[in-house]
Amino acid sequence: MSDWTFITNHGLVLASIAKNQEKTAREISSDVGITERTAHKIIIDLEQAGYIERVKVGRQNTYRIHPDVPIRTGDAAVGELLVMLGWKRRKKQKTDKTPEKAD
């Protein structure tokens, strides 16, 4: 019987990031069972596709997930997949602090 996985390494890296958005590429690679170099390449792919955003905090990267980006193979959003895998979505924070105008 051949070895195969149902979810690609890209999906596994995204799930690893969803568990802890402050993981290093080395920690992600260990979680997924890939090389650190491959983890870096996948992180770049996910960032370029808009699934994640890399945020520099000091010397370390943290990641922000964009859960409403559609999955490439269907109509579902990536956040829906992550919820099925156990990810708990954080409450959205208001970024616009200007008061609403009364008509």
JOWO-V493435 format. One record per residue. N is the residue number from 0. PHI is phi in degrees with one decimal (* if undefined). PSI is psi in whole degrees, -180 to 180 (* if undefined). Layout:
BEGIN
N&PHI&PSI  N&PHI&PSI
END
This chain:
BEGIN
0&*&132  1&-82.1&153  2&-83.2&131  3&-155.1&162  4&-125.0&150  5&-74.8&-36  6&-107.4&137  7&-68.6&167  8&-60.9&-32  9&-61.5&-44  10&-66.1&-38  11&-68.4&-39  12&-64.1&-44  13&-61.2&-42  14&-64.4&-39  15&-63.2&-43  16&-64.6&-39  17&-63.1&-33  18&-68.6&-37  19&-154.6&105  20&-76.4&2  21&-107.8&9  22&-66.6&148  23&-83.5&164  24&-60.0&-34  25&-64.6&-43  26&-66.3&-40  27&-62.7&-45  28&-62.3&-37  29&-66.7&-42  30&-58.7&-45  31&-85.3&-26  32&86.7&36  33&-126.3&172  34&-75.1&158  35&-61.6&-38  36&-62.2&-43  37&-64.5&-40  38&-59.3&-44  39&-59.4&-45  40&-62.3&-43  41&-67.3&-40  42&-59.0&-42  43&-63.2&-44  44&-58.6&-47  45&-64.1&-37  46&-68.3&-46  47&-64.6&-31  48&-81.9&-8  49&90.0&6  50&-74.9&-32  51&-135.4&163  52&-128.6&132  53&-89.0&129  54&-121.7&124  55&-82.4&125  56&-124.8&103  57&65.6&-123  58&-97.5&-2  59&-111.3&150  60&-91.3&142  61&-121.1&166  62&-126.5&141  63&-114.0&126  64&-90.3&138  65&-103.4&89  66&-71.6&-11  67&-92.8&0  68&-71.7&129  69&-63.9&146  70&-72.2&142  71&-60.8&-26  72&-103.6&10  73&-168.8&-168  74&-90.5&-10  75&-74.8&152  76&-89.1&156  77&-61.5&-33  78&-61.5&-36  79&-65.1&-41  80&-63.1&-46  81&-64.0&-37  82&-62.2&-42  83&-62.4&-30  84&-88.2&3  85&105.8&3  86&-74.1&136  87&-104.3&117  88&-70.4&134  89&-78.8&152  90&-66.7&140  91&-70.6&139  92&-98.4&141  93&-72.1&130  94&-101.5&-24  95&-93.3&110  96&-99.3&12  97&-81.5&138  98&-68.6&150  99&-73.3&145  100&-84.1&137  101&-87.1&138  102&-83.4&*
END
